Amino acid sequence: MKYQIKGEPMPVVICHLNEGESVLCESGAMSWMSPNLEMETSGGGAGKMFGRMFSGESMFQNRYTARRGAGMIAFASKFPGDIRAVEITRSTPVICQKGSFLASTEGVEMSVAFQQKFTTGLFGGEGFVMQKLSGDGMAFVEIDGSTIEYNLERGQQMLVDTGYVAMMDATVKMEIQKVKGVKNALFGGEGLFNTLLTGPGRVVIQTMPITGFAAFIASLLPKKN
């Protein structure tokens, strides 16, 4: 499969499939395609269906397969930002924010990833439930805003405002750190908690979390009396 990512800040990934090749996506993710692609909808079993639901995706997946020659299919982003192509191997699974999976080749499996500590999920903007991409193949992930990537050494740490972690290697440890000082927590405008990431591994930060954008828009709307 060949692909192109075009059209920032509202990007789309255009996949070119050889005859017999398939691509997986969440229900309703297809934007346009050539007419010779054949769609098959499946849930993959109750466990996988509920896992996808908890991780912010639809319970069903669609498989599009090129028949009678090569074909083309496109998946557009739902929010201004970036589409990142991520190569997944069995030794390098990644953890993504909830709802970020867009599409993948057949060898990639999307499952639910619970945070190890309950407080991490309870107070972290990334949420108690995230997505784990494992297996073998190429995955396409939606990221809010632009992306900044860091590679943390073993034991190296980074403190991130909650909601800004878009994706990380499964080797990176995530914890929640309380903001020190009552005045800092109440009046600093940064919230009560930050996300502490500890290497080793790659971390991808997003510059415009959709939750923060939605809160900003809500603050501009007229208040009801």
N, C-alpha and C positions, 0 to 999 in steps of 0.2 A: 504494500500500500504506500502511495505517496500522498503528501498533504501540503496544504498552504494555509497560513494564518494571515488574514488580511483585515483591513478596515478599522484599525484603532481610531477613536476610543470605543467604538462599538464593534468588536472584532467578530470574525466568523472563521471557523476552520473548515476548509473544503478538502474532502478526502476523495482520492481517485483510486478506485478499486479495480483490480484485475478480475477477469471472469472467475467466479467461484469464491472470491474473497468476501469476507463479512466484516461488519462493524457493529458494535453494540452501543445503545444509548438508552437513556431513560425515556419513559413514555411521554410523547409530545415534544421531544427535543429536536426532531428533524425540521429544518427550515426550507430546503429545496433539494431536489435530486433528479437524476435522469430517470426516464420511465421504465427502464429495464431492471430496476432494483426491486427485489422481492422482500416484503416485510413479514416477519414472524414474531408474534408477541408471546412471551412466556413469563412465568413467575419464578421458576426454578426451585419450587418448594416453599413451604410455609416459613421455615426458618430464615431463608434468604429474603423472602418478601417482607417480613416484619423487620429484619435487619436494615433493609433499604429504607423502609418507612421511618424508623427511628433515626437514621442518619440524614434525613432531610430530602430523600428522593422518593419517587413514586414506587409503588409495590411491584410494578411490572417493568420489564425491559423489552425493547424492540431489537431484533436482529435484522439488519438489512444486508442482503446478499446480491452481488452482481450476477445476473443471468444473461445468457445470449450476448456475451461480449463484456467489455470493460464498462464501468459505470462511475458516476460521480454523486456525492451526497454532501450536504453542507449543514453545519450546526452553528447557530449564531448565539452570541452571548446575550443574557437577559438584562445586563447592567453594564454601564460604562466601565471598562477595565481592560483586562488582559486575558488571553487564553494561553495557557502554558502547556506545551507538549512534554510529557514526562515519560521517560523510558523506565518501565518496571521490570525487575528481575526477581527471582525467588529469594535472592539474598539481599535485595534492596527495596523492601516495601516502604510506602510513604503514608503519612497521616495528613489528611486534608480537613479544612473546615467543613462544617455541615452544609450540604447542598451544593458543593463545588464540582462534583463529577458531571462532565458533559457527555463524553463518549470515549470508546476505547476499542482496541482490537479484541478478538475473541479470547485471547489468553489471559486477559486481566480480570480479576475478580474484585468487586467492590463489596465490602462488609462493614459492619458497625465496629467502632473502636471506642470503648469506654475508657475514661480517664481512670488511672489507678487509684487516685485519692478522691473521695467524694467531694471534699472542699474545692478541689480543682474544678470540677464540673459545676458545683453549686454557685461559685462566685466568679468563675472565669468567663469572659465574654465569648471565648471559643466554644463554650458549652460542655456539658457533661458527656455528650455523644459527639463523636467526630467520625470521619470516614477513613477506612483503611483500604488502600489499593495494593493488591499483592498479585502474585502470579508471574506471568511472562508476556510482555507486549508493550504497546504504546497507549497511554491514556492522555486525554485532554481535560484540563482542569480550568474552571473559571476562577478568576481572581478579581477582587474589587479594586478599581483604581490601577495605579502602576505598581511594579514589583521591585523590591530590593532584596538581593540574596546574600546571605552570609554562610560561611563554612566555619562552624565552631570546632575547636580542638577539644580533645578529651578534657573534661572538667571546666572548660571555658563557659562563661555564663553571659546571658543577655537578658535585660529587664525590658519588657514590652508592655505597652498599654493594652488592656484587654480588648480583643476584637481585631487586632492587627496581625495576628498569626494566621497566614493563609495556608501554609503547607510546611511540613518538616519531615526529615527522615525518621523512620521508626526508632532509630537509636537515640534520638533526642528526648530528654526527660523534661516534662512540663509540670510545674508546680505553681501555686498561687502564693504571692507574698503580700502581706498586708502593708498598706502605706503607713509609715511611721509618723507619729505625732497626731494628736487630735485635730489641731488647727489645719495641718496639712491635709488630713483626710476629709475634713468638713468643708474647708474653704479653698483648697488648692485647685479645684476644678478637674482633678484627674481621677476621681472616684476613690473607692476604698481599697481596691486591690489592683495589683499588677501581675503579669504573667512572667514567671522566671523560667527561662530555658537553659538547659545545661547540656553541653556537647558530650560526645562527638556527634557531628552530623550537619547536614545542610538545613538552613532555615530560610523560608521565603516569607517576607513581610509585605503586606498590602497597604497602600497609602490611603484608601478611602473605603473603610468597612461600610457595607450597606446599612448596618444597624445604626452607625453613627450618622450617616447621611439621612436616614429616615427620621432620626431624632431631631436633627437640625431643621428639616422641612417642617416637622410637627411644631417646632417652637415658633415658626413664622406664621402659622395659621391663626386666624382670629379665634379667641377664646369665647366659648358659649357662656352667656350669663346664667 
